[in-house]
Amino acid sequence: MGIYNGDGMVSSGFDPANDGTVYKLVEETTCADPAAYIAVGSMLPEWAEHQCTTKCDQGCIGSRCFCDGADPDIPDRNLCLSAELCRAACDAHDHRSPAFVAAVAAGGTPSVCSGIDIAKETSSCRLIMEQVVDGAPVDCTLAAVQQEKYLHLRKVYGSVCTHAGDFGERAGVLTVTNRVQVGVDYVLDPHMTQSIEVTEPASPIPGAELLTFDDTTPPRGLSR
């Protein structure tokens, strides 16, 4: 499953402790040229079979059909898959992927995927073919899309949650403890019967205690 961080990134596929894959999110846009997408003939066979026309025209039964995503405009480049499976398909079309390496070794010429355009309202996506300029991969030329129909995810190599820059946005602070909250003063109204309830695990923590100070009658008292 993909994981977004504060910079609109999502990770998927490879071991995040090693060769991770990160996707940069650009909303409400797609590639301007349909030829930028990988055609079925340049896909790995196990993913080409999810092309919408091939899978859905004769009827499809099962949990991996996703036939609500058929696109008549570019039928040979549209896959009927969930967003998670679309990311898996793009990660499979990678020069580090075992399936990709095996296909090339067998004489195949699959295309490398550099990103995905995922439909927001239907289960479909298009794999973006890697383009290299001056030895470096570049994104396709983008076109704005009305009605917020698509998410454009550009693949970037690397891992999330491994460098200080990955934690640029503070979402909150979580403290994990089986002790009561410490560093807090509770002030009670004097001359009134009141109580403080402290809950502990079944096995008490050695040395745990509650200190109460009585300020109403000198000398100041201390109770445990």
N, C-alpha and C positions, 0 to 999 in steps of 0.2 A: 504494500500500500504506500502511496506517496506521502511525503511529509513536507509541508510548507514551512518556511521560516519567515522572518520579518521582512526579507527582501523579495518576497514573492517567488521563492524557489521551491521546488519539489524534488525529492530524491526517489529513486526507484532502481530496482534491478540488481546491481552488483553489490558486493560486500562494502558497506559504508566505511569499514575500517581500512579498506584497501583501494581498489579502483572504483570509486563511486561514480554515479551518473546523476547530475543535477539538471533540472529544467527551469529555465527562466520564463516566468509568466508574463505574457502581454495580452491583455483582454481586448475584446471587440475588434479583432483583426485576423486576417488570414493571409496566405501567400497570394500575391496578385496574379501570378501566372499558374494555371492548372498544371502545366508541364513541370512545375517545381516538385510535384508529388511523385512518389515512387509508384510506377505502374505495376499491375499484378505480375506481369512477366518478369519483373526484376525483384520480386519478393521471394523469400524462402517459402517452399511449398506449404509448410505447416501454417503459415500466416496467409498465404494467397487464397487458401480455401475459405477464408472469412470475408472475401470480397462479396459485397451485398448481393449482387445479381446471382453469382454462383451459389451462394448459400440459401438465399431466400426465395428466389423466383419459383422454385418447385415445391416450396413449403419446407419449413424447418421446425423440428421438435427438440426441445431440450433447453438447458439453462444457459447455453452459450450461443443462442441464436441472435438476439438483439436486432431483430429485423425491422424495428421502427426507424432505423437510421439510414435507409436506402436514399441515395442522392442521384436523381436522374441526370444531373448536369455533367458529372465526371464519374460514371459508374465503374470504369476500370481502375480507379484509384481510391475508391471509398471502401473502408472496412466497417462492417457492422460488429462493433465490439464495445465493451464497457470502457470507461476512462482508464481503469487499472490495466485492462488487457491491452489497450492501445499503447500505454507506456511500456508494457512488456514486449510488444511487437517491435517498438522502436529500439529497445535495448537489445533485442535479438539481432537486429540489422546493424551490427556494430563489429568492427574489425577485431574486437576482443572477445566476442561471443563465441562459445564453442560450436554452436550450430552454424554460425557464419563461417568460421574457419573450416569446418568440415565441408560445407557447400563449395567453398573456393577450392579446397583440395581435390574435390571430386570433379572439378572443371566448370562449376557454376559461376555465374557473374552477378550475384545479388548486389543491390545498391546499398550504400551506407545511409542510415537514417540520422538526420541532424536535428530533428524536432517533430512536433505533431501539431496539427490543427484539430481540436476536439470540439464537436458540437455540444452546446450546453443543454439543449432541450431534447435531443435524441441520442441514441447509443451508436455513435459513428465517429470516425476519425479518418484523417489522411496523413500518411507518413511523408515527411519532407525529405527530399533527396539532398544529400550533402553536396555543397558547392565549395570549391576551394579556389581562392584567389591569392596569388603570391605565396603559395604554400600554407595558407591558413584558412580554416573553414569560415564561411560567412553565412549569414542568415539570408533567406529569400527576400525579395522585394515585397514589402507588406502593403496591403490595401485595407482601408477601414471597412468595417462591416456594420450595417445598421441593426438595430433591435437586439444587440448583445447576443448574437447567435453562437459565437465561437470563442474558444480559448486558444491562444497561440503559445505553445511551449517550445522554447529553443533549448536544445541539449547543450550542456556544458559539462566537461569532464572534471571530476573532482568529488570531494565528499563534504557533506554538511556536518556541522557540529564538531569540527576538528580544529578550527582556528578562532581566535578571539573575534574576528570580524563577522563570524556567523552568529554572534550573540549581540548584535547592535541594538536590538529593541528589547526593552525589559517588559515582560508580560506580567510579572508578579514575583512574589517570594513565597516559597513553600518550605516549611520547616517540618521535618519528620521526627517525631519523638513520642515515647510512651509515658512521658512525664507531664505534669500539669504545666501550664504556661508560667514561665518565671519572669522576673523583672517587672512585675505589675503590683501596684499598691491598691488595695481595696479599702475604701474609707466607709465606715458604717456610722449611722446616726447614733449618738450617745443616748443612754438611758432607755434603750429599746431592745427587746429580745429579738435577736437575729441570728442567722446561722450561715455558715459557708460549707458547701458540700464539695469534697474533693474525691474524685474517683481515681482508682489505681488499678493496674492489672491484677490478675488473680495472684501472681507472685509479687509481693511488695518489693520495691527497689531498696536495697540496703542504704541506710542513711537518709532516706527521704523523710522530711518533716515539714510541718506547717507552723510558722511562728506567728503569734498574735501579740500585739502591743496594746496595753490598756492605757489610754491617755486621760481617762476621766478622773482617776483618783491617784494622787501622788502617794508614795513614789511610783514611778512608771513600772508596770508589771510586764512579765514575759511569760508566755505559756507555750507549751509544746503539745 
